[in-house]
Structure formats: C-alpha cells, structure tokens
Amino acid sequence: MINIFKIVSFLEGISYILLLGLGMYYKYFLDDPTYVKMFGMPHGVLFIAYIILAILLKYKLKWSGVTFGIVCLLSLLPFGTFFVGKYLKN
C-alpha cells in the first residue's frame, strides 16, 4: 500500500503544479478558466485519495502524530508531495 501512496503523492504533486502553474496563468492572465476546470477535478480526486491513503497508512504502519502531520502538511505545499517518497521508509 505504501507504493500506491507514493505514486498517488507524485501524481497529486504533478496535478497541483499544473493547476497552480497553467490553470491560474490561463485563468487570470488570459481570462480562460478552461485549464482550471480541466486540472481542478483530477487534482481534487488525487488530493482526496492522498488524504485517505495517509489516514489508512497511519493506522496500518502505526505512524506517530508527527509523521502523519508532516505527510499532511506536505500535501498543502507546492512540490511537497514529491518529498513524501523520500521521507517515508518502506
């Protein structure tokens, strides 16, 4: 399950960067919200999957509150989820 979580965390990070980078650029500078709609839903689904998997792994791997907090904090920072795979040990 940890490998699935690492994959989801990577994909969630990619979707977040695309949403913030391309989506916001097109919406606010070119007045075209198409990319926000296109990247917003996949990012939302991946974010929810990330949080659910983090909760499941917290209990399965008996993470401390600090580890769980760091994993959740990394989901909010751009590029943060790219470090989850390095932070967690199999």
KOLBA-294205 format. One line per field, with one value per atom (N, C-alpha, C): residue number from 1; y, z, x. Coordinates in Angstrom, 3 decimals. Atoms other than C-alpha are relative to their C-alpha. Layout:
N
nr	(NUM:...)
Y	(Y:...)
Z	(Z:...)
X	(X:...)
end
This chain:
90
nr	(1:1:1:2:2:2:3:3:3:4:4:4:5:5:5:6:6:6:7:7:7:8:8:8:9:9:9:10:10:10:11:11:11:12:12:12:13:13:13:14:14:14:15:15:15:16:16:16:17:17:17:18:18:18:19:19:19:20:20:20:21:21:21:22:22:22:23:23:23:24:24:24:25:25:25:26:26:26:27:27:27:28:28:28:29:29:29:30:30:30:31:31:31:32:32:32:33:33:33:34:34:34:35:35:35:36:36:36:37:37:37:38:38:38:39:39:39:40:40:40:41:41:41:42:42:42:43:43:43:44:44:44:45:45:45:46:46:46:47:47:47:48:48:48:49:49:49:50:50:50:51:51:51:52:52:52:53:53:53:54:54:54:55:55:55:56:56:56:57:57:57:58:58:58:59:59:59:60:60:60:61:61:61:62:62:62:63:63:63:64:64:64:65:65:65:66:66:66:67:67:67:68:68:68:69:69:69:70:70:70:71:71:71:72:72:72:73:73:73:74:74:74:75:75:75:76:76:76:77:77:77:78:78:78:79:79:79:80:80:80:81:81:81:82:82:82:83:83:83:84:84:84:85:85:85:86:86:86:87:87:87:88:88:88:89:89:89:90:90:90)
Y	(-1.193:0.000:1.263:-1.175:2.359:0.403:-0.325:2.109:0.710:-0.685:3.090:1.436:-1.338:6.026:0.886:-0.780:7.141:0.416:-0.329:7.006:1.088:-1.008:8.945:1.333:-1.262:11.515:0.691:-0.588:12.024:0.600:-0.495:12.368:1.204:-1.134:14.710:1.243:-1.124:16.895:0.555:-0.434:16.992:0.777:-0.677:17.915:1.362:-1.265:20.654:1.041:-0.908:22.187:0.449:-0.355:22.059:0.965:-0.876:23.629:1.400:-1.315:26.414:0.700:-0.601:26.950:0.363:-0.250:26.568:0.512:-0.379:26.806:1.446:-1.376:30.041:1.013:-0.902:31.589:0.270:-0.179:30.987:0.699:-0.612:31.998:1.498:-1.398:35.270:0.891:-0.835:36.438:-0.040:0.125:35.162:-0.105:0.020:35.150:-1.250:1.270:31.485:-1.046:0.939:29.223:-1.479:1.377:26.083:-0.911:0.841:24.783:-0.235:0.207:25.311:-1.120:1.067:23.130:-1.338:1.226:20.586:-0.617:0.516:20.262:-0.066:-0.070:21.004:-1.309:1.248:17.792:-1.122:1.048:15.363:0.315:-0.369:17.316:-0.272:0.237:17.157:-1.476:1.445:13.421:-0.564:0.478:12.807:0.486:-0.527:15.033:-0.811:0.808:13.117:-1.398:1.328:9.799:0.055:-0.181:11.099:0.015:-0.122:12.018:-1.313:1.283:8.768:-1.038:0.940:6.703:0.346:-0.406:8.729:-0.442:0.430:8.006:-1.520:1.462:4.294:-0.448:0.357:4.129:0.392:-0.407:5.999:-1.140:1.091:3.115:-1.310:1.249:0.303:-0.041:-0.056:1.421:0.613:-0.578:2.965:1.244:-1.255:6.387:0.805:-0.936:8.885:1.185:-1.195:12.061:0.970:-0.895:13.971:-0.439:0.507:11.727:0.267:-0.244:11.940:1.489:-1.446:15.712:0.498:-0.403:16.091:-0.437:0.506:13.911:0.864:-0.856:16.027:1.406:-1.331:19.297:0.029:0.056:18.213:0.024:-0.013:17.804:1.413:-1.378:21.526:0.890:-0.807:22.778:-0.391:0.359:23.007:-0.715:0.865:20.379:-0.840:0.727:18.987:-1.495:1.432:15.661:-0.753:0.668:14.947:-0.517:0.409:14.564:-1.106:1.041:12.087:-1.332:1.263:9.136:-0.120:0.005:10.119:0.011:-0.109:10.874:-1.343:1.276:7.541:-1.140:1.205:4.277:-1.166:1.155:1.013:-0.845)
Z	(0.000:0.000:0.000:-0.033:0.618:-1.398:1.373:-3.031:-0.746:0.599:-4.136:0.518:-0.584:-1.740:-0.620:0.615:-3.205:-1.422:1.369:-6.729:0.034:-0.121:-5.684:0.437:-0.448:-3.891:-1.141:1.158:-7.026:-0.985:0.939:-9.264:0.563:-0.631:-6.762:-0.106:0.146:-6.846:-1.412:1.408:-10.660:-0.266:0.259:-10.707:0.685:-0.733:-8.102:-0.758:0.764:-10.124:-1.278:1.219:-13.316:0.304:-0.369:-11.557:0.351:-0.395:-9.999:-1.146:1.084:-12.985:-1.207:1.227:-16.107:0.273:-0.265:-14.636:0.423:-0.489:-12.741:-1.035:1.040:-15.548:-1.041:1.024:-18.138:0.550:-0.565:-15.782:0.237:-0.406:-14.530:-0.998:0.963:-17.320:-1.389:1.325:-20.391:0.068:-0.223:-18.900:-0.607:0.526:-19.840:1.125:-1.126:-16.976:-0.411:0.486:-19.134:0.712:-0.601:-17.642:1.491:-1.408:-14.063:0.113:-0.004:-14.840:-0.385:0.486:-16.656:1.064:-1.001:-13.882:1.405:-1.339:-10.897:0.487:-0.422:-10.822:0.251:-0.305:-11.197:1.256:-1.196:-8.559:1.258:-1.152:-6.174:0.329:-0.205:-6.657:0.554:-0.476:-6.185:1.415:-1.355:-3.088:1.017:-0.899:-1.507:0.152:-0.067:-2.392:0.871:-0.797:-0.855:1.487:-1.416:2.430:0.537:-0.446:2.638:0.169:-0.114:1.952:1.182:-1.145:4.534:1.307:-1.210:7.145:0.164:-0.072:6.299:0.387:-0.316:6.414:1.421:-1.379:9.717:0.962:-0.896:11.367:-0.348:0.405:9.346:0.398:-0.299:9.825:1.363:-1.342:13.266:-0.003:0.068:12.285:1.261:-1.105:15.043:-0.511:0.380:15.079:-0.796:0.706:13.894:-1.450:1.364:10.863:-0.812:0.695:9.947:-0.295:0.193:10.403:-1.122:1.063:8.162:-1.360:1.263:5.461:-0.444:0.350:5.600:-0.372:0.313:5.628:-1.389:1.324:2.558:-1.122:1.040:0.679:-0.316:0.203:1.054:-0.667:0.560:-0.157:-1.452:1.354:-3.858:0.060:0.025:-4.561:1.269:-1.257:-1.057:-0.138:0.115:-2.127:-0.710:0.641:-4.177:1.034:-1.051:-0.894:0.890:-0.829:0.663:-0.206:0.286:-1.068:0.650:-0.635:0.318:1.515:-1.443:3.772:0.597:-0.506:4.170:-0.333:0.234:4.506:-0.188:0.253:3.181:1.224)
X	(0.819:0.000:0.866:-0.872:2.924:0.449:-0.396:3.979:-1.122:1.154:0.475:-0.064:0.015:0.644:1.077:-1.074:3.969:-0.362:0.435:2.521:-1.063:1.058:-0.587:0.590:-0.608:1.578:0.737:-0.688:3.673:-1.008:1.012:0.605:-0.750:0.667:-1.053:0.877:-0.927:2.050:0.016:0.044:2.020:-1.284:1.273:-1.670:-0.056:-0.029:-1.099:0.829:-0.861:1.741:-0.704:0.724:-0.346:-1.144:1.112:-3.314:0.501:-0.527:-1.257:0.720:-0.784:1.015:-0.835:0.764:-1.049:-1.410:1.392:-4.529:-0.159:0.110:-4.012:0.501:-0.504:-1.971:-1.085:1.032:-4.672:-1.227:1.201:-7.470:0.181:-0.135:-6.045:0.726:-0.711:-3.761:-0.631:0.608:-5.604:-1.524:1.452:-9.135:-0.656:0.505:-9.667:0.019:0.040:-10.852:-0.012:0.064:-10.725:0.988:-1.027:-7.486:-0.239:0.338:-8.666:-1.025:1.003:-11.666:0.627:-0.617:-9.509:0.925:-0.939:-6.881:-0.596:0.577:-9.124:-0.595:0.645:-11.158:1.007:-0.990:-8.222:0.820:-0.759:-6.308:-0.832:0.866:-9.272:-0.126:0.108:-9.682:1.308:-1.296:-5.960:0.298:-0.206:-5.877:-0.793:0.833:-8.746:0.585:-0.631:-7.069:1.254:-1.217:-3.825:-0.331:0.363:-5.513:-0.561:0.565:-7.499:1.104:-1.106:-4.375:0.908:-0.822:-2.432:-0.653:0.715:-5.104:0.104:-0.107:-5.110:1.407:-1.374:-1.322:0.394:-0.278:-1.239:-0.311:0.382:-3.064:0.711:-0.645:-1.523:1.471:-1.428:2.089:0.308:-0.138:1.476:0.904:-0.739:2.789:-0.249:0.196:3.326:-0.823:0.749:1.281:0.856:-0.916:4.335:0.167:-0.153:4.854:-1.263:1.263:1.182:-0.177:0.112:1.244:0.895:-0.932:4.280:-0.528:0.546:2.704:-1.181:1.143:-0.470:0.452:-0.525:1.482:0.623:-0.624:3.441:-1.031:1.036:0.156:-0.468:0.452:-0.521:1.043:-1.083:2.842:0.279:-0.425:3.676:1.347:-1.186:6.342:0.147:-0.121:5.746:-0.201:0.282:4.315:1.116:-1.133:7.429:1.001:-0.925:9.325:-0.558:0.615:6.890:0.702:-0.658:8.537:1.363:-1.312:11.918:-0.121:0.198:10.539:-0.427:0.524:8.740:0.929:-0.787:10.540:-0.953:0.867:9.081:-0.158)
end
